[in-house]
Amino acid sequence: MITVHLRYEIDPDKVAEFKEYGQRWIRLVTKLGGVHHGYFLPSEGDSDEAFALFTFPSLSLYEEYRTASFADPECLAAVEYAKQTKCIRRYERRFLTPVFE
């Protein structure tokens, strides 16, 4: 199992636009075989930092998702929305392995 952790630097004046972007991707990750654990928007503390977590059964299935997302019209529209609204300044992606009892 692999969990993707995304850290975003967002425009604090465009939290609503980033929320729309996140809501689109929650559905799209699910559509393409992952389990989305949500987007986490600023509340207290830094006003320009947001996070997302989603999981795939394996790194190879995540790679299949990435390949599919580059051709999926809805995924491309979500990326274009972020570009047009400029709600994301930058992002970082990390791969984590969850540990359970």
Residue pairs with C-beta under 8 A, 6 or more apart in sequence:
1 55
1 56
1 57
1 58
1 97
1 98
2 55
2 56
2 57
2 58
2 59
2 62
2 95
2 96
2 97
3 37
3 53
3 54
3 55
3 95
3 96
3 97
3 98
4 52
4 53
4 54
4 55
4 56
4 62
4 93
4 94
4 95
4 96
5 51
5 52
5 53
5 93
5 94
5 95
5 96
6 51
6 52
6 53
6 91
6 92
6 93
6 94
7 49
7 50
7 51
7 91
7 92
7 94
8 18
8 49
8 50
8 51
8 52
8 88
8 89
8 90
8 91
9 48
9 49
9 88
9 89
9 90
9 91
10 18
10 42
10 48
10 49
10 50
10 87
10 88
10 89
11 17
11 18
11 48
11 86
11 87
11 88
11 89
12 42
12 47
12 48
14 85
14 86
14 87
15 41
15 42
15 87
17 81
17 85
17 87
18 39
18 41
18 50
18 82
18 87
18 88
19 39
19 41
20 81
21 78
21 81
21 82
21 85
21 87
21 88
22 39
22 41
22 50
22 52
23 39
24 74
24 77
24 78
24 81
25 36
25 39
25 52
25 78
26 36
26 38
26 39
28 69
28 72
28 74
28 75
28 78
29 35
29 36
29 54
29 65
30 36
31 74
32 65
32 68
32 69
32 72
32 75
33 56
33 61
33 64
33 65
34 54
34 55
34 56
34 61
34 62
34 65
35 54
35 55
35 56
36 52
36 53
36 54
37 52
37 53
37 54
37 55
38 52
38 53
39 50
39 51
39 52
40 50
40 51
40 52
40 53
41 50
42 48
42 49
42 50
48 89
55 98
56 62
56 65
59 95
62 95
68 75
69 75
70 76
82 88
